Amino acid sequence: MARNLGFFLAILGLFLGIVSASNWNILNQKKGKYGLQITLKNYCESWRMNVELHNIRDFEVVPEECVQYIGKYMTSTQYKVDSERTIDECTVHMFTSCDFKKDGKDAWIFDIDDTLL
């Protein structure tokens, strides 16, 4: 009898796990924390921005729900504009804060993680 009850509880637990997993959504985990309605686009844009700002570190993969959004951004004109603006701002910073001799021997050295030294 106890064996049958244990088997029944194991099957019931498995069934409940499957049912609850089928309703799982990343947005359900983020809903209502600060009273905001968060859409998938909001979530993915926030994730992308926080990765760029290094607030999210050591991630191994893009969240599955955001793969299409991030891919679209990476192949868009906006990504190219953002990259060019970053390069321009770095160049302005370097030329206004460093005293270059302009003898053809000036160099910028990047560390392994692309940190400018």
N, C-alpha and C positions, 0 to 999 in steps of 0.2 A: 504494500500500500504506500509506504513512504517513498519507495523507488518510483512509483507511478506519479506521485505528487511532485517529486523533484524533477522528473522528466517533463511534466506539464508546466511547471514554473520556468524551466529552461526554455521551452518552446515559446511560452508566452512572452518572456523577456526578449527573445530573439525577434519575435513578431513585432513587439512594440518598438524595438530599436529600428527595424526596417521601416515601419510606418512613420516614425518621427524623422528619420533621415530623409525620407522622400519629400518632406515638407520643409527641409532646412534650406535657408536662403541667407546669403551674406548680409542682405539688407535687414533681415529680421534681427540680426545681432546688433545692428547699429541704430535701430529705430527708436526715436523718442528720448535719447539720452539727454539732450538739451532742448527738447521740444521741437526739433527740426524734422521735417519730412525729407528723408534722404533718398534720392533716386540712385539707380545704378550708375548713371553718368556722374552724379555728384561724388559718389563713393570712389569711382575710378579716377576722376580728376584729382580728388584729394590725395589718393594713394600715390599717383604720379608726382604731384607737387611735393609731397613729403619725402619721396625717394630722392628727388632732385635736391632738396634742401638737407639731405642726410639725416632727417628725423627718423626714417625707417632704414635700418642698416642690416647687413648680412642676410638679406632675403635671397632665397635661392630661385624662386620662380615668381612670375607675375600671377596674381590671383586669377584663377580660371575665368571668373566672371568679367575680368578686365582685359583679357588677352586681345580681343578684337578692338576695344577702345584704344589701348596702348599702341597696338599695331597701326591703327589708322592715324594716330598722332605722329608716330615715328616716320611715317611716309608722307606726311602732310607738308604743305608750305609753311605752316606755323612752326613746325619743328626746325625748319631751315632758318626762318626768321629769328627764332629764339636762340639758335646756335650762333648765328652771325652777331646778334646783339651781345651775347656773352663774350665772344671774341673781341668785339669792339670795346667793351667795357674793360676787359683785361688789358688790352693794348693801351687805352687811355691811362689806366692806373699805373702800368709799368713805366710809360714815358713821362708821367708827371711825378712819380715818386722815386725814380732811379736816375742816377747821373751816368748816362752812357757816354763813352769817349768817342763813339762813332768812327772807330778805326777799323771796322770790319771784324773785330774780335769779340764783340759783345755777344753774350749767349744767355738764353733762358734754360735752366735745367729743371726738368720735371722729375719728381720722385716716382717710385714704383706705382703709387696710387694716384698719380696725376696731380699731386700737390706741388705747386710752384715753390721752389726753394730760393 
